[in-house]
Amino acid sequence: MSSFADLKKRREARKPAALTFNGTTEEAGPPADVAGAAPIEDPSAPHALSIPHALEENPDIEVRWTSKHGRGLYWQPKDGRVCKRGTNLLRLRPHATVPSEECLRYVCSACLKILKLANATDAMRCSRCRMMRYCDTECQRADWPDHKLECTALQEYTKRRRMAEEQARKDAEDHPEEENAERFAMAVGKDTPMEAVAKTHDRNTDDAKDPGAAIRILARLVWSKSRISKQAWRQVKDQFSPRQLMSLEQLQEAGKLAARFAFFLGCASGIEDRQPSNSRALVSHESLPSDLTGYGFANAQDVLDFVCKYTSNAFTAARGDLDPCGISICPTAALLNSSCIPNAVVVFPWGPNANLPASQSQDRMRCLHINVIKDLNPGDEILTSYLDLSEPLHRREETLMRSYSFKCDCAMCKKCRKTEKAQIKAMRDGSTLDLEGLWQDPRDAALCQIKDCKGWVALPRPDPKESIAGILRIICQACRKMQTIDLEPLQKLRLSGAEQWMAAERAFAQHNPGSTLAMLTLLPTLRRHLPPAAFPLFPMLRLLHLAAIEKANSVEVRASQSKALQQQSASYDTAIYAGMLQIQGMQVGNGSIFADGHPAKALAFAAVGRLVMNEAALRPQERNLTPPKNLAQYFGTVPSLPGLPRTCLEAAQFARANLRQASTQIKIGFADRGTSLAAVTEALDDLERGIMASAMQP
């Protein structure tokens, strides 16, 4: 997070012009004063955002404005008490929530639960737009106030998309091949022309009808204006827009999104004067609805600002097990500032818009919870992380600048940059680097080369734009011995691993666990050189864990199919070892990266505990649980991890230890509530009964 002076210099140096939706520019409006703070139209007004005030939802929380970070939430109880970790600070109802593009066919549009039917396409769905699906009629009725205008817009959007595709094909007959591809790609909304022609001819899927989750949630938010209170809508309008801090490229992308959003709104409004003259304009939306004032937009810049607010104030909606399933907008939660060492987390313990137990019915719609994972003293700012904490500094910086237009200045990032400066100086001087007293980030590190040493040494960030060659002489802080590292092959390995991980992630997103597992060929090599917390080894282990679970669950096992049973057991073994290495990576640095109670860490323990239970149940009682040889495919050598079970009784005890750890941590991160806690509690009860029954047998 930059200082006020830095941000002002950046703005004045760039002086970006606001984009209209036809590629021209108009004069930019008055800039927001700082990153993180909403623009103040009238500082003297009673509602001026710079005036500290208690948060209505919890008077022990104060909203403050600072020149460094803009608005933020602070723990400020009148009685001066400390807020203990595991405390629930806020339970909020998001203003809007929608399924993501990936989950649209598989979840209920109202409660975002996974549809029960094996064939999700046959689930109950809206008979008009044929797009939104529901658990039952109750969910459909509950969603209708939000879906009513959306339904009309989706039907019109689908019709116009088909018209655009047909017109694009006709236009293609009169133009050279390359231009045909460009025109057709524009008509079907693709970025890569030739791929668009190859992949989208004659398709008739939900993807062709969906304008995208970003468009759907923005539209639902606008359409909810007439149903929510003036104060709630004021929260929406007062959100910070990072438009003035965006690069030209970012503004162009936001402009495209704003054009599509305005066009989609027009599809629901019955506006007829938006007939473009050609197929390119039809779907690129160079011709916009002429009157959007009914939605509160005076001009194109208003629409662009509204879209920019979305880019920096939306949350990933996840189930109680942190499985992402949609997007939520909650202005109060968006007041939280970011830190790479957060003291609070944003979770959906029961899932987005979940149907809660009767005892929790009063909180049915207040599904977004903000919980404390580190003690808060009076005056402390409440901070969450906008990022995946497992990522190293360079990736965190890139994500924050791309999505939020600021540079983090938390204590963790400052420590990382201080170490980087020392590394650069040592490489320039050719001197031996001793980082004693400095932070050595395990996310950017290599294993110590000294035999039997369990330590690691910090590495410079890998840069795909610049080959990092040379020799780094560095002293390991664990064994205090100097070693010489040839950086170039190690950096190439890290970059290749990152590319492989991203490709495998794309395969996994297509629900293809077999292909995902087959792509992770660099895992054994990465394990020989990097600690479990290092990038890209850690995200590859996480992906291996998830893909192995999905593969195991996809195997149909019958009593007579010993081969299928062995395949399922092997997949569980892979998932268990990958999960244990994940936990090992999360515990590095005594919780300096993942604090105790962080939901990701809690659920990692839960996953390993439940997987060990499942694996042990697949094997006969007398069988030794020695890990199979197939693990070498992913790990090179079987990981040396403490406490690995060798018998079924040991497996039960090992599972119990992990589940107890999970229960303790879930009670912090999820504030003693939610579906994950219920599942872990049930598994522990089953284990205790099984262990007691085994002990009573002669």
N, C-alpha and C positions, 0 to 999 in steps of 0.2 A: 504494500500500500504506500503510495508515494506521498511526499509532503505536499502542502498546498502550493508552495512556490514551484516545485517541479511540475505539477500538473498544469499550473498557469502557463509556464514556459512552453510545455508541450502543445497546449491549445493554441497559443499565439503563434508558434512556429508553423503549425499545420493550417490553422484557420480554414477548416473544411466547410464547404458549402453543403447545404441540405439538398438531398436528391429528391426530385420528383419521380413519378413512376414511368415517364416516357424518355428518361435518359438525360433530360435537361436539368438545370439547377435553379434554385431560387435562393434568395438571401437567407442566411442562417439566422435563427432567432437568438435571443439572449442566452449565453452559455450558463450551464449549471455551475455553481461556485466550486464544488469539489466532488471528487469521486465518493460515492457512498451516501451522498445527501441529495434529497429531492430538491429541484429548483424552487426557490422561494420567490413567489410572485410579489408579495408585499410584506417585508420584514416587520412592519409596524402593526400588521393585522393580529388579532387575538390568536389566530390559529397558526402563527408563524412557527415553522418547524424547528427553529433553533432554540425554542424555549423548553428547558427540561420539564418533563411532566410525567406523572405516574401512568403506567399502562393500565387501561381500563380492565383488561382481562385478569390482571394480577397487580394490585397496587404496590406490592413489594418490588416490582420491577419498574425502573425509570427509563424513559426515552431521552437520550441526550444527543446533542449535536457537537461534533468537534471538527476543527479545520483539517485534521489529518485523515479521519475516517468517515466523516459525515455522520449520519444518524446511526445509533446503536442502542442496544439494550444493556442495562446495568442492574446488578443486584443491589438494591438500596432499601432494605426494610427499616421501618421506623424504630424497631426495637434493637437494631444493630446485631442481630443474630447471624451466625454462619449458616449458609445453605449447604447441607451435607450431600455428598454424591449419592445418587440413587433417588433424588427428589424430582418429582414431576413439577416443572415450572408452569407449563401452559398446555392446555388441551384446546385445540383450535379446529374450526370447521373451514376447510379451504373454500375459497370463492368459486372455484371451478376445478374439476378433475376429469380427465379423459383417458381412455386406453391408448397406449402407444401404437405405432404402426405395426410393430412386430406382434403385438398381443391382440390386435383388433378382432381377429377371427376366433380367438380362444378364450376370451374373458367376457363377463357380463358388463355391459356398458354402464350399468347403475352402480353395482357394488364391486366390480373389478375382480370378482372371484373367478377361478378357472371353471369353465363350463363342465358340467358333469358328464355330458355325452362324449363318448369316444370320438365320434365324428362331429366336431364342433360346427361344421357347416350346416348340420341339420338341427342345430339348437333353435329355440324360439327366437325369432328375429323380427324386426319391424317389417310389416308387410308392404310398406310404402317405399322406403329407401332401400330395403333389402340389404342393409349394411350393419346396423347395430343389433347385437345379440343380447339375450337376457336369460337369467336363470329361470324365471317364471313370470307370471302376469303381475305379481306384486312389484317386482323390480321394474318391469316395463312401465307400470303406472307411475312409480316413483320417479322415473327418469323423464316422463313425458313433458313436464314443464320446461326442462332444459333441451329436450330433443325436438320439440315441436317445430321451431324455426329452423333448427339444424336439419331436420328431415326434409323440409322444403328446399333448403339450399343444396343438400346433397343430391336430390333428384335433378334439380336444374343444372348443377355442376356436372353430373354424369352425362346429361343430355348434351351440354355444350362441349364436353370433352369428346364425345363421339362425333359431333359435328366437326370439331377441329381435326380429328384424325382422318375423317373422310375427305375434308377439304385439302388436307396436307397431301394425301395420296394423289388427288387430282392435280394439285399444284406441281407435284414431283414430275409429272409427265412433260412439263414445259421447261425444266431446268437441268443443268448438268448434274452428274451423279453426286458430286461432293456437296453441291448446294442443296440437292434433294435431301441428303442426309441431315444437313443443318436445319432445313425448314421442318422436316418431320420430327427431328429431335426437339425443336422448340415447341412444336404442337403437342407432343406428348409429355413435355415437361422434363426432359432429360438434360444432363450437362454434357455428355459425351455423344456427339452426333452419330457416329457409326455404330456404337453399341446400342443406341436407341433403336435404330432401324432393325438391327439383328434380333433384339429381344422383345419388341413390343408390338409387332404385327399381329393382328387378329387376336389380341388377348381380351379376355372377358372375365377379369378377376376383381376382387375387392380392392386390390392395389390401384386399379385403373379408376375406381370411383372415389378413392380417399384423397382429399386435398392435403392430408398430413396432420399429425397430432398438434403441431404448433398452430395451424390454421384453425382447427376445431376448437382448441381450448380458448384461443383469443376470441373467437366468435361467440362461444358460450358465455364468456365473461361479459362481453358487450350486451348480449341478449338478456343477461341476468339483471341488468341495471334497473329495470322496472319492478323487480321482485325483492331486491335487497334494500336495506335502509340507506338513507343519504350518507350516514357516517361510513357505512361499509364501502359505498362507491367513492367516497372521499379518500379512503385508504388506497383504493385502486389508482386514482388520479395522482395521489401524492407520491407514488413510487418513483424512485430515481431512474432517469433515463440516461444511459451512458453515451448518447449520440454524439455529444461534443468531444468525447474522448476517443471515438472510433477512428480507425484508419480509413482511407478511401475505399480499400477493398472490403472492409467490414461494412461500411455504409452501403456499398453496392449490393452486398448480399442481403442486408436488412431491407433495402429498397425493393428487391425482388420479392421477399417474403411479405412486405407491406402491400405490394400490388396484388399478390394472390389473395391476401386477407381481405382487402377492399372488394375484390371481385367476388369472393365467396359471400361476403355480407350482402352484396348487391343481388346475388342469386336468391336470397331469402326475402328481399324487400319488394319484389315485383317491379323493379325499375326496368323500363323497356328501352331506354335510350342508350344502350351500350352495345350496339351491333357494330363490331369492328369490320374493317373492309377486307381483311385477309386472314388466313389461318394463323399466321405468326402473331398478329395482334390479338386474335381471339383467345389464345391461352397464355400468351406472355402478358396480357392485360395492359397493353399500352393505352387501351380505351377503358377508362374507369367509369363506374357509376357516377353520374353527374351530381347526385345529391346524397351525401352521407351525413348531413347535418342532424338528421333524426337520431343518429347514434352519438352525437356530441362531437363530431369531427368537422372542423371548419375548413380544413384544407389538407393537402397531401402531407405536409409536415406534421400535423397532428397525428395522422395515421402512422407515420414513420416513428414518431416518438413513442406511441403506444406499443408498437412492435419491439422497439429497443428496450422498453421496460420489461417485456416478456423475456428477452434474452438474458437478463441479469436477475430476474426475480422469480423464476419458476423452480419447482422442486421435482425430483424424480419420485413418483408415487410407487411405493413398494409394499409388498405383503409383509406379514409379520416375520417371515424368514428372510427379509431383505431382498427377495426376488423382485426386480423392477417390473412394473406392469403398466405404467402410465405416467402422466404429468399432472401436477397440481400447482395452482396459484393461490398463495396465502400471504397477503400483504403484511400481516403482523409478523409472521415467521421470517419474511424477507428482510426485516429490520436487523436481523442477526448479521454481524460482520464475520469475516472469515479469518481463521488462523490454522496453521499446520500443526499446532498443539492445542486442539480444542478442549474446552471444559464442558461442552454440552453437545448433544446430538439431537437431530430431528428424525423421528421414527413414526411409523404407522403400526403400532403394536398389534392391532386387530386387522390391519389391511385398510386400504382406502375405502371410505364409505361402508365399512364392514357392519354386518349385523351382529351386534354384541350380545353376550349373555344377558338374561333378564336383570341380573344384579347390576349390570353396567348400562342399562337401557338409556339412562339420562345422558350418557356420553355418546349415543349412537352416531351422531353426525360430527362430533368433535374428535375426529380420528387422527389428526396430526398432533403429535406430542413432542414437546421440547423437554428433555431430561438432562440432569446434571451428572457428569461422570467424574468431575473433580470438585472438591469443596470450593465454595465461593465465599470470599470475605466481603463485607459491605464495601461498595464502591467498585468491585470487580466487574469488568465487562463480560457479558455472556457471549461466548464465541463458539461457533461451529466451524466445520471445514466444508468448503465448497468442492473439495477435491477428493480423489482417492489417496489416502495417506500413504499407501505403499509406493507411490511414484517418487522418483528422485527430483531434485531441485529443478533441473532444466525442463522436465515435463510439466511440473507444477507451474513454473513461470509461463510456459507456452499456453497452457490451458487457461490460466487466469487472464492473460493479456488478450487471448482470442475471444473468450466468452464474457469477460467482465471488465476488460480494459483497465486493469490496474496491476501493480506489482506488489506482492506481499512483503511486508516488513516485520513479520512476526519474529519472535526470538529464534525459532528453529531456522528460518530462512537466513537470518543474519549470521547464525553460526555456520551454516553451509557456505555462505559467500566468503566468510573470513577464512575458512579452510581452503576454498578455491584460490584465493589470493596467495596463500602460502605455497600451494602447489605450483602455481604459475611462476612464482619467483624462483622456487627451487629448480624447476625445469630450465629456466632461462640461465640461471647461474651455474647449473651443473652440480649443485651442492646436494648433500644428503638431507632429506626432509624428515624432521622429527616433529610429529604433531601432538606431542605431549601437552596437555592442557587445552587442546583444540578438539572440536567435535569431529569425529570420523563417522560419516553417514554410511550405515551398512547398505543403504539402497544404491549407493555409488561406490562399490568396493569390490576387491578381489581377495580370495583366501590367501593367508600367509603361506609362503613357499617353504618355510622351514618345517622339517619333518616333525610330526606329532604336535605342532602348534595348532590351536583351535581359533586363533585370532584372524583378523582381516585388516587390510590396509586400504585407505581411501584412494580413489581414482579420480582423475579429471573427468568431466562430463564428456560422453561420446557426442561428437558433432558430425552428422552426415554431410555437412557442407564443407568441412575442413578436415583433412586427414591429420590425425594426431600421431605423429611419429616421435621417436626419441626414447631415451632411457630415463626412468624414474627411480632414483635411489631413495628408499624410504625405510624408516625404522618401525617395526611392528610394535604396537603398544602392549601386546600380550606377552611376547617373549623377549622384547627389547633387542632384537637382532636386526641388523640391516640386510636388506635384500635389494636386488636389482631387477626391475620389471621392464621388459620390452613392451611399450605401450601399443604399438601399431597392430600386432595380431590380436591383442586382447580387445582393443577398441573395435576392430572389424568383427570379432565374434559377438560382441554386445549388440552392434548394429544389425548383424544378420539375425541374431536371436529375436530382436525387436520386430523385424520384418516378418519372421516366421510366426511369432505370437499373434501379430495383427491379422495375418492371413488365416490362421487357425481360429481366431475369434470370429471371423466372418463365416467360416464353415460351421461353427457351433451355433451361430445365430440362425442358420438355416436348418437347425435341428438334425445335424448330421454328426453324431458323436464318433462314428467310426472313422470318417475322414479327418475329423479334428485330431483324434489320437494318432493317426498315421502321419500327420504333418509335423508333430512335435519331435523331429529327429535330432535337434540340437540339445535336447535336455541333458543327456549324459555328459556332453562336453561342457555345458554351462555349469553343471554340478561340480565338475572337477576344478573349476576356476573361481566360482563365485559363491558367497555365502547365501543361505536360503532367502534372506531379506533383499538381496540385490536385484536390480532391474537388469535384464528382463526375466531372470529366473523365477522370481516370486509370482508375477502374473501368469507365467507358463505353468507353474505348479498349481495355481488356483484353477486354471483352465483344465489341466489334466484331471484334477479332482472332480470337477463338475462333469466333464465329458465321460469319465469312467463311471460315475454314478448313473448318468443317463443311459449309458450302454448296458450296465448291469440291469437296470430297470426295464430295458427293452427286450431282454432275453425271456422268452417263454419257456418255463421249466415244467416238465411233467415228471411223474415219479420214475418213469423208465428211462429218462433222458439224462444219463450220467454226464455226457459230453456237454450238454447245455448247462448242467449244474456246475461243471468245472469252469466253463466260460464265465458264468455269472460270478463265481467265487473269485476268479482271477481279476475281474473288473473291480470287485469290492476291495481286494488286496491293494490294487493300484490306487484306488481312491483313498484308502486308509493311510498309506505311506505318503501320498501327496499332501493329504490333510495334516499329517503330523509334521511334515516339513514346513507347511504354512504356519502352523502354530509356533514352531521353532523360530521362524523368521519374525513373527509378530512379537515374540518375547524378547528379542534382542534389545539391548539398551535399557533393560529394566523398565519397560513401559514408556520409554521416551517418545516412541512413535505411536504405538497403539496402547493407550492407557487401559488399565483394568476396568472392565465395564463397557469398553467400546463394543457396540453391537456386532461388528464384524469378527472381533476376537471371540466374543461369547458364542456366536453361532459356529465358529470353527471348532471349538471344543465339543459343541453339541453334535455336529456332523460326524466327527471321529467316533464319539461314544456310541451313537446309533448305528454307524456302519460296522463297528466291531461286533455289536449285538447281532446284526443281520448276518455277518460273515460266519460267526460261530454257529449260528442256527443252521447254516447250510452244510456243516460238517458233522460227521458222526461223533458221538460223545468221546470215544477213545482215541480219535485221530489227533496226531500232533499238529499244531498250528504253525509249523515252520513255514516262513514265506516261500512261495513258489519261485522257480527260476525266471518266470516271465517278467519279473520286475526289472531285470537288467536292461530290458528294452528301453525303459524310460529313465532309469536311475544310474545305469552303468554298473555300479555296485549297490547292493542292498544297503540303505541308509543305516548307520549305526545310531539307533535311537533308544534311549533308556525306557525300560518298563514294557517292552513289547511282549505280548502274551504268547505263551507256548502251549497252553492247554485250554480246554473250554472253560474251566473254572478261572484260570488266570484272565481269560478274555472277558468274562463277566465282571471280574474285579477291576480290570483295566477300563472297561466301558463305564462302570460305576464312577470311577475316579474322574473321568473326563466329563461325565454328565453332571456330577456334583460341581465341578469347576464351572461348567456352562451355566448351571442354575444360579450360582453365586454372581456370575458376571451379568447374566440376563436381568437379575433383580436390580442391578445398577443401571445398565444401559436402557432397559425397557421399563424402569421404575416399578418392578414387581407386578407386571401385567402383560397380557398379550398371548397370542397363539403359540409362540415359541416356548414361553415359559410353561404353558399347559402341556405341550408335547414332551418337553424334557421331564416334567414332573411325572407324567404318565409312564414314560420309559423307565425312570428311576424306580417307580413303584413296582413295575413288572420285574425289573432286575432283582430288587430286594427279595421279592417273593421266590424267584428262581434260585437265588443264592441260598436262601433259608431252606428251601426244599432239598437242594443238593446236600447241604450240611446234615440234614436229618436222615439221609439215606445211609444204610449200613455199608 
